[in-house]
Amino acid sequence: MARYTHASIDLGALKHNFAAMSSCAPNSKQVVVVKADAYGNGALAVANCLRDEADMFAVAFLDEVFELREAGITQPILVLQGPHQEQECELSKVLNVVWMLHVEQQLNWINKRIANNELDESHHWVKFDTGMHRLGLMIEDYQQLAEAYPHIFHKNTVIATHLATADEPDNNASSIAINKFMNVMSQRHDCLSIANSAANICLPDSAKMWNRMGISLYGSSPFENNEVAVLLKPVMQLNSEVIALRTIAAGESVGYGATWTAKQTSVIATVAIGYADGYPRHAPIGTPALFEGKVGTLVGRVSMDMLTFDVTDIENIEIGTKVELWGKNLPINEVAKKIGTIGYELMTRISKRVPRKFVE
Ligand SMILES: Cc1ncc(COP(=O)(O)O)c(C=O)c1O
């Protein structure tokens, strides 16, 4: 008998989210971001599910390309950090990758290969920094770079930027960044890419030829306050079950370090998932989970393989009662907020030992 703990991945919800997000920018092509194993949802399953709809897939670095190619995914794959080493450029054609070039060293590697007729212009995009100050060439250097790397900058080269504050709809820093980008690029390049999920929902000016969408496809709101004008359906549901139950007297403590002490006679349910499965160890007392739809609260420390919940007020709990850590009935962002993190982190940290079960 296997452990019941698993993440169910709703591919029907994924398709729904893709259609809903695409309808926000019907004239844009869609890059489906599947880095970090599709944010923990399973890159192969996600890519297979959207293989007829996605115009391109995106990963963070080259290693993440291989399994997609081995599985027969044919779309170009955008590598968001570009090549880490010059040798990687040799694989551009055979793997049909598109490098997002963000530092001059990478411009040099690709420019040289195009000049030598080893590569054509379809294998790179160029990223500019509009205020995030993480990756990207400086906008102010555009002219000088265009002259120094003539094979890199063509009218049809996709020029991209990534917004730092798209998930804050009231922050005008995003509009300032878009204007800065458009002032330099709009006359020079026909193919642009700005929007991620949040921008696609709340910044219509960011919809250009290519959108790059991640979190929204997985059904989690990119906004902290959860206000989404688009109906998104959760894709991942993290499930476990009760494997032990006990009633403890007031004054008794629970878990390593005895960090929680019962104020009254309490029923404690032990649930078969822990930090080795990716559930955050720093989840505080009071973090919710649903027991057959009713809210229990985390008590005591998160252990490697187990969690303990106070289920005193829930009737009919028994060994085998099913538990939803987040998913359709308990939004991942609600749990993330309680833990002091974001849905992105919760999803991507679910470890390999939690089987993904795919449902349509
Ligand atoms: C460059 C870039 N574009 C797009 C995305 C997708 O963003 P989101 O998941 O918020 O849609 C990411 C994600 O981190 C990214 O790094």
Ligand as a Chemical Component Dictionary entry (heavy atoms), coordinates in Angstrom:
data_LIG
# 
_chem_comp.id                   LIG 
_chem_comp.type                 NON-POLYMER 
_chem_comp.pdbx_formal_charge   0 
_chem_comp.three_letter_code    LIG 
# 
loop_
_chem_comp_atom.comp_id 
_chem_comp_atom.atom_id 
_chem_comp_atom.alt_atom_id 
_chem_comp_atom.type_symbol 
_chem_comp_atom.charge 
_chem_comp_atom.model_Cartn_x 
_chem_comp_atom.model_Cartn_y 
_chem_comp_atom.model_Cartn_z 
_chem_comp_atom.pdbx_ordinal 
LIG C1 C1 C 0 11.691 36.516 -17.485 1  
LIG C2 C2 C 0 10.398 35.914 -17.014 2  
LIG N1 N1 N 0 9.313  36.051 -17.781 3  
LIG C3 C3 C 0 8.124  35.531 -17.408 4  
LIG C4 C4 C 0 7.967  34.856 -16.216 5  
LIG C5 C5 C 0 6.616  34.309 -15.822 6  
LIG O1 O1 O 0 6.124  35.062 -14.735 7  
LIG P1 P1 P 0 4.752  34.682 -14.024 8  
LIG O2 O2 O 0 4.931  33.329 -13.457 9  
LIG O3 O3 O 0 4.594  35.722 -12.968 10 
LIG O4 O4 O 0 3.704  34.723 -15.082 11 
LIG C6 C6 C 0 9.074  34.705 -15.390 12 
LIG C7 C7 C 0 8.927  34.030 -14.098 13 
LIG O5 O5 O 0 9.646  34.153 -13.168 14 
LIG C8 C8 C 0 10.329 35.257 -15.806 15 
LIG O6 O6 O 0 11.425 35.134 -15.040 16 
# 
loop_
_chem_comp_bond.comp_id 
_chem_comp_bond.atom_id_1 
_chem_comp_bond.atom_id_2 
_chem_comp_bond.value_order 
_chem_comp_bond.pdbx_ordinal 
LIG C1 C2 SING 1  
LIG C2 N1 SING 2  
LIG C2 C8 DOUB 3  
LIG N1 C3 DOUB 4  
LIG C3 C4 SING 5  
LIG C4 C5 SING 6  
LIG C4 C6 DOUB 7  
LIG C5 O1 SING 8  
LIG O1 P1 SING 9  
LIG P1 O2 DOUB 10 
LIG P1 O3 SING 11 
LIG P1 O4 SING 12 
LIG C6 C7 SING 13 
LIG C6 C8 SING 14 
LIG C7 O5 DOUB 15 
LIG C8 O6 SING 16 
# 
